[in-house]
Amino acid sequence: MDNLKDYREKELKTFVIANILVILYLIGTITFDGIIEKDSYIQLLIMVINSGLFSSIIYAMVTVCDCMISNYLKRFIIFWWTPIPGETIFTDIKINTKDNRFTTSEVSEVYKEIYNNMPKDKRDCFKYQNSKWYSLLSKYESESKVQVAHRDYLMCRDMATSTILMLIVYLMLSLIFNLIIFNSKAIIYLLVVYLICVIAARTKSKRFVKTVIACDIHSSK
């Protein structure tokens, strides 16, 4: 995979613009009422074109804001105050792998040294596990299965971040600048989309982390 973030010009762009159009429909900017009347198709076409231009402007704003957000903040948007999968990976797979690509006995054998040197302090343990996992990632990051899992996680993470940014931009345009109509349905819609993206990102992040472990275990045989 040549570019892990090629989704930014494909899936992410479509995701943002599609959600903007849904919001415009919810607040009444786009309407399909009376489309069977004379000349209504032309009116609808003009409305969609104008809304499309407005969506492109909002998308540009969201993209610029996204570039200003640090990876640490994106991490918080997805995981809130909970540890990321890399910080608990070795503890998790020792108790229960929940992955049919390797077993707990294989984990105990391959990572015996890591478990013997595991710090007792909680914060130090998180840092230790993430450091050990990251060293494994550097060995297998060129593997196609690892790249696919990594791309999926980054895409879901950026979708969740973009949804939060759309929410902020919408609140600014409606409540501060009064450029568009405020509607609670749009807020609820964006929050639901955000939660779905968070769940997807967390699921994909665990898959990504465990894919690296699977590659390492089977290469060690």
KAFENQUI-V486112 format. One record per residue. N is the residue number from 0. OMEGA is omega as a letter, one per 30 degrees, with the letter a starting at -180 (* if undefined). Layout:
BEGIN
N_OMEGA, N_OMEGA
END
This chain:
BEGIN
0_a, 1_a, 2_a, 3_a, 4_l, 5_l, 6_a, 7_l, 8_a, 9_a, 10_a, 11_l, 12_l, 13_l, 14_a, 15_a, 16_l, 17_l, 18_l, 19_l, 20_l, 21_l, 22_l, 23_l, 24_a, 25_a, 26_l, 27_l, 28_l, 29_l, 30_l, 31_l, 32_l, 33_a, 34_l, 35_a, 36_a, 37_l, 38_a, 39_l, 40_l, 41_l, 42_l, 43_l, 44_l, 45_a, 46_a, 47_l, 48_l, 49_l, 50_l, 51_l, 52_l, 53_l, 54_l, 55_l, 56_l, 57_l, 58_l, 59_l, 60_a, 61_a, 62_l, 63_l, 64_l, 65_l, 66_a, 67_a, 68_a, 69_l, 70_l, 71_l, 72_l, 73_l, 74_l, 75_l, 76_a, 77_a, 78_a, 79_a, 80_a, 81_l, 82_l, 83_a, 84_a, 85_a, 86_a, 87_a, 88_a, 89_l, 90_a, 91_a, 92_l, 93_a, 94_a, 95_a, 96_a, 97_a, 98_a, 99_a, 100_l, 101_a, 102_l, 103_l, 104_l, 105_l, 106_a, 107_a, 108_a, 109_a, 110_a, 111_a, 112_l, 113_a, 114_l, 115_a, 116_a, 117_l, 118_l, 119_l, 120_a, 121_a, 122_l, 123_l, 124_l, 125_a, 126_a, 127_a, 128_a, 129_l, 130_l, 131_l, 132_a, 133_l, 134_l, 135_l, 136_a, 137_l, 138_a, 139_a, 140_l, 141_l, 142_a, 143_a, 144_l, 145_l, 146_l, 147_l, 148_l, 149_l, 150_a, 151_l, 152_a, 153_a, 154_l, 155_l, 156_a, 157_l, 158_l, 159_l, 160_l, 161_l, 162_l, 163_l, 164_l, 165_l, 166_l, 167_l, 168_l, 169_l, 170_l, 171_a, 172_a, 173_a, 174_a, 175_a, 176_l, 177_l, 178_l, 179_a, 180_l, 181_l, 182_a, 183_l, 184_l, 185_l, 186_a, 187_l, 188_a, 189_l, 190_l, 191_l, 192_l, 193_a, 194_l, 195_l, 196_l, 197_l, 198_l, 199_a, 200_l, 201_l, 202_a, 203_l, 204_l, 205_l, 206_l, 207_a, 208_a, 209_l, 210_l, 211_l, 212_a, 213_l, 214_a, 215_a, 216_a, 217_l, 218_a, 219_a, 220_*
END
